[in-house]
Amino acid sequence: MRRTLLFLLAVVMLAGAAVFPTSAEKTTITMLSTSGPTLDAIEAVAAEIEEKLGIALEVELRPDGPEGVNFVRARLAAGEMADLCLFNSGALLSTLNPAENFVDLTDMPYMDTFSETYKETVTVDGRIYGVPIGSSSAGGWLYNKKVYEELGLTVPHTWAELMENCEKVKEAGKVAVIASFSNLWTSQLILLGDFYNVQLANPNFAADYNVNKAKYATDPAAFRAFEKMREVRDRGFFNEDYNTNTYDYALQMLVEGTGVHYPMLTSALTNIYKNYGREAVDNIGVFGQPGDDAENHGLTVWLPSSFYVYKKNDNVDAALEWINYYLSPEAREIFSSHVLPDGPYVIDGAELPDDAYAGVKEMVPYFEQGRTSPALEFLTAVKGPNSAALCVETMGGTRGAEECAELYDADIEKQAKQLGLPGWD
């Protein structure tokens, strides 16, 4: 396997993979991807595929975030996409014109093994285009289990119970809710992680929101997220240095027990494992952000990114064969030996490894009992660019919850009009 780094300089995109000679007995396919631990696991599987099937993988790296999305769009527009494109699942897929660019996988036999929740995020106009690269993750509350035991606390199943737990933590002289707004993106988890509760109260919210028929400021269930952010602030549950604290130090606080709760993506468990070891990560539990119904305590889920097969190159058959092996139990075992899952897998029969993080094992009942919802960003293409800043203003007390929700809706409207989405004229 080979990696070719593609640099993005100012507004000039220089694309293209270096060409290496390959054995006459082998086929080489290309993949456009971001870097990171998941890529290392993919490459470990690719080495096995090369040995077993004679299909080599050449990896081209692209930027993360919005720059990466624009990079993918530019490559597709130029007709220069790699054989495999690793890209987001969810609403952003529809912006890539998948019917024009990617192979329709709807009738592949393995589709019956994918969870319905996942398939929903890679379906456009009734056709399915994606294959999951790894596990799910979630936006929930990470908590220190030893401190919970010391203080006699149990996992809360309503928001009121969570606030009671936070009050007891505060009385014990510890930080009840860790905040790390120096890394601005981390400010959004109370808002984003509340979507299960929004969907529970209003099952049509995502569809209505996407066409300008629902608003955070006026939908009572959606507005609760802003009220929750403000309540945590008003009750003094944050660390005093919430504006300057960093994500890395927030994880240290959680591990050491000086802070007890951290609203965060469960991908943080991998960071904790790498930096603090097995004992530390298994002391961190996970629960979904509670709503007001103790009998329906759910979890907001982030679905894995996906492989998409570019239909305009000559290696479609080899790419499909590669994917077929990637989905096999043998490949999954190799994958999980290189990166532990941040949540349950979305493929039937893909069990968590025995050494899965304890917090991930706590997530399983939510999935088994059907108490999950995809995060809103997987169901709609509109998410305001100022989301994180408005969350900070809500929790920092700069503005009231009502004003921040109204500004959030205005930010969404501006973006939706820029995208030319229907219903936003």
Secondary structure, 3 states (H helix, E strand, C coil): CEEEECCEECCEECCCCCCCCCCCCCEEEEEEECCCHHHHHHHHHHHHHHHHHCEEEEEEECCCHHHHHHHHHHHHHHCCCCCEEEECCCHHHHHHCHHHHECCCCCCHHHHHECHHHHHHCEECCEECCEECCCCEEEEEEEEHHHHHHHCCCCCCCHHHHHHHHHHHHHCCCEEECCCCCCHHHHHHHHHCCHHHHHHHCCCHHHHHHCCCCCCCCCHHHHHHHHHHHHHHHCCCECCCCCCCCHHHHHHHHHHCCEEEEEEECCHHHHHHHHHCHHHHCCEEEECCCCCCCCCCCEEEECCCEEEEECCCCCHHHHHHHHHHHCCHHHHHHHHHHCCCCCCCCECCCCCCCCCCHHHHHHHHHHHCCCEEECHHHCCCCCCCCHHHHHHHHHHCCCCHHHHHHHHHHHHHHHHHHHCCCCCC
